[in-house]
Each structure stands twice: as C-alpha cells, then as structure tokens.
Amino acid sequence: MPNELHHARSIPDDVPHLVKVAKPIGDVVKISREGTHQKNHYNAFDFDGSTYELGDTVLLAPYSQGKMVKPYVAMIKDITETDNKGIVLNTQWFYRPEDATPRNGKNMEPIGARELFYSFHMDEVPAETIIHKCIVHFVSAQNHIPARKEYPGFIVRKVYDPHSKRLFKLTNNGFLHYMQQEIDLLVRKTMCSLGIIPNNKSRDDAVDQEDQSSRSRNE
C-alpha cells in the first residue's frame, strides 16, 4: 500500500520540465543533517497553484502500474527540501477498510465509502504525488457522525495498527501519551468544525457508552 510510493521518491532526470514541481513557501524553520544530506524544513509549500501546510490532509496518487487504484489518504507532518529530491513530505497514513486486515480477519463494517482508519504509520513521499486536499472528520461518538450533504469528507472512528493488525476505537485508553494527545486534538477540531461544543466529559461519555455496549453484547 503506502510503500508503493517509494518508487516515485524523486523526479527522474528524463521527465520534461513542463511537469509541475513543488516549491517551498516562507523561511526555513529548521535544518537537520549536514553536508549533502542537509534537509531544510518548512511550514508550507506550493504545488500547482495550491498552498499546503503542516496538518493538511491530502489525497495522494498511488503507484498503480496502470491498475485502477483509489488514491491514498495522508496527513502532512513534515515538509523538507533537499538538493537532489526537491520537496519531500513526511506523512501519516490513513487506511481504507479494504486495505486494513485485522488480526481476527474480520473487517469492520464501513460507513460506505467515507470510512477511513487513522494510523501512526509514517512514510516519506514526493510532494508531487499530491492530488488535492481532502477533509477528514474524527468522530468519537456515533451520534456525532456528520451528514454527508452538509459536511462532505471522510470519517475516522478507529485507529489501525498495521504491525499488530488490530483496530482501536478513538476512545481506547491504551494509546501512548503522545498518540492520545494527537487523537484528542483531532477529535476536538472536528467537534468545533461541526459546531459541537467540546467539554471535559465528551471523551468519558464516549468511553462509558463503549463499555455499556460491550457489556450488553457479553450478557
């Protein structure tokens, strides 16, 4: 899945110069490595007339070898520029249900084509693989799923771990601290965009609902 984009890490020398190339915007915010491996880090870049920033969610063109493949979905976590690779993005991946195989072999029933699973799988891709931005709603409670007509975009209710092949609800208490902070922030942003006033009880209520549902299934 995401690893297929490794084939397009840099723009080949024989590609015509008419091909659009991403350009950094603003000042360098950080420098990492040294010499020929030096990386300049930026907060934003321009590609094909559109501005992309850290935290944006985007559709990426897959390396499909002529096959009909749905675009990948990722969140931009870092923007770097090197002399030989141009603009490279460090991205965090979303998985479509058909691309995520849980350990028990049973995929969760998706909400149509909108369903995505978040993950903490990171990978580097060339900025030129971007198709365009997309909207992703992080929903921790079933009654917060927005209507597609009014709020188009993907829906995330679970996190997928590609290593253990397990799915975890956003309300799960077993995430590492930094993961939990990121998930909570993304859920709060979604709630604000939907006009739902977040409060300190939101997460606890969602966990309680999940526990009650789990108990009722086991009774």
Disulfide bonds with the S-S distance in Angstrom:
none
